[in-house]
Amino acid sequence: MSPMTTNAQTSPPAGPLTVGFDLDLTLLDTRPGIRKTWLAFAEKYGVEVDADLVISRLGPPLEQEMAHWVPAAQVTEMTAHYRALYGIHAFEPTVPMPGARDALDAVREAGGRTIVVSAKNGPHAQRHFTHLGIEPDVVVGGLFAEGKAEALRAHGASVYVGDHVGDVRGAVAAGALSVGVATGPYAPGELRAAGADVVLEDLTDFRAWWEAYVS
């Protein structure tokens, strides 16, 4: 596949490169495990949930999704219950997205570092990578959209890769090059309209784009 580019592609900064990646539907396909967890949650706590709808809009914090299914006063409590079930049901079904391992390898081969910045809570994010034998240099959880800029700036990330328009906004807020991947809930045109500098069909296109970028 050929990468699809949009806004002007800038040159990489001098010095070691740090590239940030989102987790859900960017590096990892967590949909089967999340669906399984929501079904277990619905059965155990008697909450009516459309698990297929949930996995069609991954990206925002869990509390935001939980608010669609339980009264506001119960969101904090039910989020904790869900996370307990997540630790039981979500890890085994999760697999890397196509090209994910190679994308991380490509950054390292160029002497760069990789940071994962996700809205998922940090311990679960790290456990996913440990379970799959994938080792980003840094994993930061609990940040969404513009909030991701905090971690991207702190770790000097000059590129951020993600599937959600919130990821684009986070990259822009951090002053990083935004690379969108059309593997989540947003089509290429929507990622471009949100401000992505580059849009790839999926991470199998990342290496070719990255090697051209760093050259």
C-alpha positions, -999 to 999 in steps of 0.1 A, spaced: 0 0 0 11 35 -7 10 60 22 -16 88 18 -2 122 28 -21 154 34 -8 186 49 28 197 43 53 171 55 80 187 75 116 175 80 126 157 112 143 177 139 180 174 146 190 149 173 175 117 186 139 111 175 111 102 198 79 89 182 47 86 201 20 60 193 -16 56 205 -26 21 218 -62 11 209 -66 4 171 -32 20 164 -7 -5 179 -31 -31 193 -64 -45 183 -81 -45 217 -116 -48 203 -122 -86 210 -110 -83 246 -129 -51 253 -161 -66 238 -156 -97 260 -151 -75 291 -182 -54 284 -203 -85 280 -190 -100 312 -197 -66 330 -232 -65 316 -240 -100 328 -224 -96 362 -239 -62 371 -272 -63 351 -263 -33 329 -277 -32 294 -247 -25 271 -243 -26 233 -208 -40 232 -206 -38 194 -214 -1 196 -187 4 223 -159 -11 202 -169 9 172 -159 42 190 -128 33 211 -105 62 220 -120 84 247 -115 76 284 -134 46 299 -154 69 322 -168 87 292 -181 54 277 -194 42 310 -215 73 313 -235 61 283 -247 30 302 -250 38 339 -263 68 360 -237 96 365 -235 88 402 -224 52 395 -197 60 368 -168 59 392 -179 27 410 -188 9 378 -156 19 361 -137 2 389 -157 -29 385 -152 -29 347 -114 -26 352 -113 -56 375 -130 -76 348 -107 -62 321 -78 -78 339 -95 -112 336 -109 -110 301 -91 -85 279 -55 -95 275 -56 -129 259 -77 -119 229 -57 -88 221 -33 -89 191 -10 -63 175 -24 -43 146 -9 -51 112 25 -35 109 27 -25 146 58 -44 155 76 -33 124 67 3 130 83 2 164 113 -16 149 117 10 122 119 38 147 145 19 168 166 11 137 169 48 130 182 53 165 148 66 178 128 60 209 91 50 212 65 62 236 30 50 239 5 76 251 -30 62 257 -63 71 274 -62 35 288 -51 34 324 -13 29 326 -11 -5 343 -34 -21 318 -16 -5 289 17 -18 301 3 -52 308 -9 -55 272 26 -49 258 42 -73 284 17 -100 274 25 -96 238 63 -93 243 63 -58 228 86 -33 245 80 5 239 106 26 257 79 44 277 41 38 283 19 66 296 -18 60 303 -47 81 314 -44 109 288 -67 118 259 -68 143 231 -50 176 241 -41 160 274 -17 137 255 5 167 247 17 168 283 35 134 279 45 141 243 63 173 253 78 158 285 94 130 264 104 152 235 82 134 209 84 151 175 59 127 159 26 112 172 8 84 155 -29 76 162 -62 65 147 -85 90 165 -91 127 158 -83 132 195 -48 118 187 -45 145 160 -55 172 185 -29 159 210 -1 160 184 -10 195 173 -12 207 209 23 192 215 38 208 184 44 173 170 39 160 135 6 142 134 5 109 116 -30 94 113 -38 58 106 -72 49 92 -76 18 113 -100 32 139 -133 49 138 -123 77 115 -118 77 77 -87 92 61 -107 124 51 -118 129 87 -83 126 100 -70 151 74 -98 175 82 -89 173 119 -53 184 110 -33 153 104 -1 161 86 2 125 72 -25 98 68 -16 61 63 -40 34 56 -24 13 84 9 7 100 21 -15 72 27 18 54 47 33 83 82 20 75 82 34 39 69 68 51 93 69 81 124 60 61 116 88 36 109 112 65 142 105 84 163 105 52 
